């Protein structure tokens, strides 16, 4: 299967969401409710189901996880190292720095499923399970002076709770009953398609009024520097081909849509983050195929 064939359906759904948002009169409450349904209900079901039913062998996936987590740490470091380089109004840098290392889980699992079916989904769910806490700690730490505390924010994250619960369920040797598993499977399948449509609906391609150089820097770190780090680390660790593709694709993902929610809720600069998310998502149409081809 060619890289274009793998990526086209997912970006087509993002484009569909973009068009639906602009050419229908469904209104902001509809899209806001849909995003909440995905984030708090459908997507956690996918993560729980994926992690609860698949045996984990950390002897074979340990190096992949190390590569993913070291790459995230590289993004955090590169983001904060730039603070002396840019003069920005209060909370602009703190809001935007999270876009240098956070990742869009909807796109991650959609492409992983297209790339390698259930095996790809499971590998990506494992990376998400370990990557979400690290990214959330770094993102919330930047904004925590305006918010309610790091541990409180992490404890409320539905993706983290679902992944941790699924892994605990798995390690306890429990089995998901067939009828419940079928329901969770339906929810998981729905979450990917609807999640991609919601990503498209959330695109905001205008409104960048300040810190343009900083926006370019954060986008370059996320879409260029991080996948390069993952590719070099993965080859150095001699990862199997599929694991290398998964971890490089993970590193090349655009920023999480929830970065805007976090910035807005914690007193940051929401419009700046919204533009970074949108610009990165559009540019990833070009950069993701490049990195997947280099990892093949």
C-alpha positions in Angstrom: 0.0 0.0 0.0 1.5 3.4 -1.0 1.9 6.2 1.5 -0.5 8.4 -0.5 -3.1 5.6 -0.2 -2.5 5.3 3.5 -2.8 9.1 4.2 -5.5 10.2 1.7 -8.6 8.9 3.5 -7.7 10.5 6.8 -6.8 13.9 5.4 -10.0 13.7 3.2 -12.0 13.4 6.4 -10.2 16.4 7.9 -11.0 18.4 4.7 -14.7 17.2 5.0 -14.8 18.6 8.5 -13.4 21.9 7.4 -16.0 22.2 4.6 -18.9 21.1 6.8 -18.0 23.7 9.5 -17.9 26.5 6.9 -20.8 25.6 4.6 -23.5 24.3 7.0 -25.5 26.2 9.6 -25.1 23.6 12.4 -23.6 26.2 14.7 -20.8 26.3 17.2 -22.7 24.4 19.9 -23.0 21.4 17.6 -19.3 21.2 16.9 -18.4 21.9 20.5 -20.7 19.1 21.7 -19.3 16.7 19.1 -15.7 17.4 20.2 -16.8 16.7 23.8 -18.4 13.4 22.8 -15.2 12.3 21.1 -12.8 13.5 23.7 -14.6 12.4 26.8 -16.5 9.3 25.5 -15.6 7.7 22.1 -11.9 8.2 22.1 -11.3 6.9 25.6 -13.3 3.8 24.7 -10.8 3.2 21.8 -7.8 3.6 24.1 -9.3 1.4 26.8 -10.3 -1.3 24.3 -7.0 -1.3 22.6 -4.9 -1.5 25.7 -7.2 -3.9 27.6 -7.3 -6.7 25.1 -3.8 -6.9 23.6 -0.9 -8.5 25.4 2.1 -6.2 25.9 5.6 -7.4 25.5 7.9 -4.7 26.7 10.9 -6.7 25.7 10.0 -6.0 22.1 8.4 -2.6 22.4 10.6 -1.1 25.1 13.0 0.5 22.6 10.2 2.0 20.7 8.7 3.6 23.8 12.2 4.9 24.7 12.5 6.5 21.3 9.0 8.1 21.5 9.6 9.5 25.0 13.1 10.8 24.2 11.7 12.5 21.2 9.0 14.2 23.2 11.7 15.3 25.7 13.6 16.7 22.7 10.6 18.7 21.7 10.1 20.1 25.2 13.8 21.0 25.4 13.8 22.7 21.9 10.7 24.5 22.8 11.9 26.0 26.0 15.4 26.7 24.8 13.9 29.3 22.4 12.4 31.4 25.2 15.4 33.9 25.3 15.2 34.3 21.5 11.7 35.8 21.3 10.1 38.8 23.0 6.4 38.1 23.4 3.6 39.4 25.5 2.7 37.5 28.7 1.4 34.0 28.3 2.0 33.9 24.5 5.2 31.8 24.7 3.8 29.7 27.5 0.7 29.0 25.5 2.5 28.2 22.2 5.4 26.1 23.6 3.2 23.1 24.0 2.6 22.9 20.3 6.3 22.0 19.9 5.8 18.6 21.4 2.1 17.7 21.8 0.5 15.4 19.2 -2.9 14.8 17.7 -4.1 11.4 18.9 -7.0 11.2 16.4 -4.7 11.4 13.4 -2.2 9.1 15.2 -4.5 6.2 15.6 -6.2 6.7 12.2 -2.9 6.5 10.3 -1.6 3.7 12.5 -4.7 1.7 11.7 -4.3 2.3 8.0 -0.7 1.5 8.1 -0.8 -1.8 10.0 -4.3 -2.6 11.2 -4.8 -3.7 14.7 -1.1 -4.2 15.3 -0.4 -0.6 14.3 -3.3 0.7 16.5 -2.0 -1.2 19.5 1.6 0.1 19.1 0.3 3.7 18.8 -2.1 3.3 21.7 0.9 2.2 23.8 2.9 5.3 22.8 -0.1 7.5 23.5 -0.5 5.9 26.9 3.0 6.8 27.9 3.2 10.1 25.9 0.1 11.8 27.1 1.2 12.1 30.8 4.6 13.5 29.8 3.1 16.0 27.3 0.4 17.0 29.7 2.9 17.6 32.6 5.0 19.8 30.3 2.1 21.7 28.9 0.3 22.3 32.2 3.5 23.2 33.9 3.9 26.1 31.4 0.4 27.5 32.2 0.0 26.2 35.8 0.4 29.7 37.4 -3.0 30.5 35.9 -4.6 27.1 36.5 -5.5 24.7 39.2 -2.4 22.5 39.6 -0.5 19.9 37.6 -1.8 16.7 39.3 -5.4 17.9 39.1 -5.2 18.6 35.4 -3.6 15.2 34.7 -6.2 13.3 36.9 -9.0 14.9 34.8 -7.5 13.9 31.4 -9.8 11.2 29.9 -7.1 9.9 27.5 -4.7 9.3 30.4 -7.4 7.7 32.6 -8.7 5.4 29.8 -5.2 4.2 28.9 -4.1 3.6 32.5 -7.4 1.8 33.2 -7.0 -0.4 30.1 -3.4 -1.3 31.0 -4.4 -2.1 34.6 -7.2 -4.3 33.3 -4.8 -6.1 31.0 -2.1 -6.7 33.5 -4.7 -8.0 36.0 -5.4 -10.8 33.5 -9.1 -9.8 33.0 -11.0 -10.3 29.8 -13.5 -7.9 28.3 -16.9 -9.7 27.9 -17.8 -10.2 24.3 -20.9 -8.1 24.3 -19.1 -5.2 26.0 -16.2 -5.7 23.7 -18.5 -5.4 20.6 -19.9 -2.1 22.0 -16.5 -0.7 22.7 -15.3 -1.8 19.2 -18.2 0.2 17.6 -17.4 3.2 19.7 -13.7 2.9 18.8 -14.4 2.7 15.1 -16.7 5.8 15.3 -14.1 7.8 17.2 -11.5 7.8 14.5 -13.7 9.0 11.6 -15.6 11.5 13.7 -12.5 12.7 15.4 -10.8 13.5 12.1 -13.9 15.4 11.0 -13.8 17.4 14.2 -10.1 18.2 13.6 -11.1 19.7 10.2 -13.9 21.6 11.8 -11.6 23.2 14.3 -9.1 24.5 11.7 -8.5 28.3 12.0 -6.3 29.6 9.2 -6.4 33.3 10.0 -5.9 35.5 13.1 -2.1 35.3 13.6 -1.4 38.9 14.7 1.8 38.5 16.8 4.8 36.4 17.4 5.1 35.2 13.8 8.7 34.1 14.1 7.8 32.1 17.2 5.0 30.4 15.3 7.4 29.4 12.6 9.9 28.1 15.1 7.4 25.9 17.1 5.9 24.5 13.8 9.4 23.6 12.5 10.3 21.9 15.8 7.1 19.8 15.7 7.0 18.9 12.0 10.7 18.7 11.1 13.0 18.4 14.1 11.0 15.8 16.1 10.6 13.3 13.3 14.3 13.7 12.5 15.2 12.9 16.1 12.8 9.9 16.1 14.2 8.6 12.8 17.8 8.9 14.0 17.1 7.3 17.4 15.0 4.6 15.9 17.7 3.6 13.5 20.3 3.8 16.2 18.2 1.5 18.4 17.6 -0.8 15.4 13.9 -0.8 15.7 11.9 -3.3 13.5 10.5 -1.6 10.4 6.9 -1.3 11.7 7.9 0.1 15.0 10.2 2.6 13.3 7.4 3.7 11.0 5.0 4.1 13.9 7.4 6.1 16.1 8.5 8.4 13.2 4.9 9.0 12.2 4.0 9.7 15.9 6.8 12.3 16.0 5.7 13.9 12.7 2.1 14.4 13.9 0.6 17.9 14.1 -0.2 19.4 17.5 -3.2 18.2 19.5 -6.4 20.1 19.1 -6.8 20.1 22.9 -3.8 22.4 23.2 -6.2 25.3 22.4 -8.7 24.1 25.1 -5.9 24.0 27.7 -4.5 27.4 26.8 -8.0 29.0 26.8 -9.0 27.4 30.1 -5.8 28.3 31.9 -5.6 32.0 30.9 -3.3 31.6 27.9 -3.5 33.0 24.4 -6.1 30.8 22.7 -6.1 32.4 19.2 -2.3 32.0 18.9 -2.5 28.3 19.8 -5.5 27.8 17.5 -3.5 29.2 14.5 -0.5 27.0 15.4 -2.7 23.9 15.5 -4.3 24.7 12.2 -1.2 25.7 10.4 0.6 22.6 11.6 -2.2 20.3 10.6 -2.3 21.8 7.0 1.5 21.6 6.6 1.5 18.0 7.9 -0.2 17.0 4.6 3.2 17.6 3.1 5.6 16.6 5.9 3.9 13.3 7.0 4.4 11.6 3.7 8.0 12.7 3.6 8.8 11.2 7.0 6.9 8.0 6.4 8.8 7.5 3.2 12.1 8.1 4.9 11.2 5.5 7.6 10.2 2.9 5.1 
